[in-house]
């Protein structure tokens, strides 16, 4: 569930399930992968499942982050998820710490 929406959708389509999920979580902003707003430090930008874009900050209305900032964050995210795959039994604790770290300014 920590994977990006598009990745989860691909897995559901090509796996034994063969369907496109239409639940609220899959159709709305990807709230697991929020990125702190650099403008105000207290709000978040969330990736949009359908468009591939990002929301403006709900706190200060700052525009979505630039593509280079998003690329940096995505790279960090992918590295941390790879670590999560390797931690075994401690994965739930690590996932909680990872989520908290990703949401910090």
C-alpha positions in Angstrom: 0.0 0.0 0.0 3.0 2.3 0.2 3.6 2.0 -3.5 2.5 4.9 -5.8 -1.1 4.6 -7.1 0.0 4.1 -10.7 2.2 1.2 -9.6 -0.5 -0.4 -7.5 -2.9 0.0 -10.4 -0.5 -1.7 -12.9 -0.1 -4.6 -10.4 -3.8 -5.1 -10.1 -4.2 -5.0 -13.9 -1.5 -7.5 -14.8 -1.7 -9.8 -11.8 -4.3 -12.5 -11.5 -7.0 -9.9 -10.6 -7.0 -8.1 -14.0 -9.0 -5.1 -13.0 -8.7 -1.3 -12.6 -9.6 -0.3 -9.1 -12.0 2.6 -8.8 -11.9 3.1 -5.0 -11.7 6.6 -3.5 -8.0 6.1 -2.6 -7.0 5.0 -6.1 -9.0 7.9 -7.7 -8.0 10.7 -5.4 -4.7 12.3 -4.5 -2.1 9.8 -3.4 -2.0 10.8 0.3 0.7 8.3 1.2 3.3 10.1 -0.8 2.7 13.7 0.2 5.6 16.1 -0.1 6.1 18.9 2.4 5.4 22.4 1.0 8.7 24.3 0.8 6.8 27.6 0.8 5.1 27.3 4.2 6.6 24.2 5.7 3.3 23.1 7.3 1.3 22.1 4.2 1.6 19.3 1.7 1.6 18.7 -2.0 -0.1 15.4 -3.0 0.4 13.5 -6.3 -2.7 13.2 -8.5 -3.3 9.6 -9.7 -4.8 10.4 -13.0 -2.8 13.4 -14.4 0.6 12.6 -12.9 0.6 16.2 -11.6 0.7 17.5 -8.0 -1.8 19.4 -5.9 -1.2 23.0 -4.8 -0.6 23.3 -1.0 -3.8 23.2 0.9 -2.4 25.4 3.6 -0.8 28.3 1.7 -2.0 27.6 -1.9 1.6 27.5 -3.2 1.8 26.0 -6.7 2.8 22.4 -7.3 6.5 21.7 -7.0 8.8 22.0 -10.0 9.6 18.8 -11.9 13.2 18.7 -10.7 12.0 18.8 -7.1 9.5 16.1 -7.8 12.2 14.0 -9.5 14.5 14.4 -6.4 11.7 13.3 -4.1 10.7 10.4 -6.3 14.3 9.1 -6.3 14.5 9.3 -2.6 11.1 7.6 -2.3 12.2 4.7 -4.5 15.4 4.2 -2.6 13.6 4.1 0.7 10.9 1.7 -0.6 13.7 -0.6 -1.8 15.1 -0.5 1.8 11.6 -1.3 3.1 11.5 -4.4 0.9 14.7 -5.6 2.6 13.9 -5.1 6.3 11.8 -8.2 6.8 9.9 -8.5 10.0 10.6 -4.9 11.1 8.9 -3.6 7.9 5.8 -2.1 9.6 7.9 -0.1 12.1 10.2 1.0 9.3 7.3 2.0 7.2 5.8 4.2 9.9 9.2 6.0 10.4 9.6 6.4 6.6 6.2 7.9 6.2 6.9 10.4 9.1 10.3 11.3 7.6 8.8 11.9 4.1 6.2 14.2 5.5 8.7 16.4 7.4 9.7 19.7 5.8 
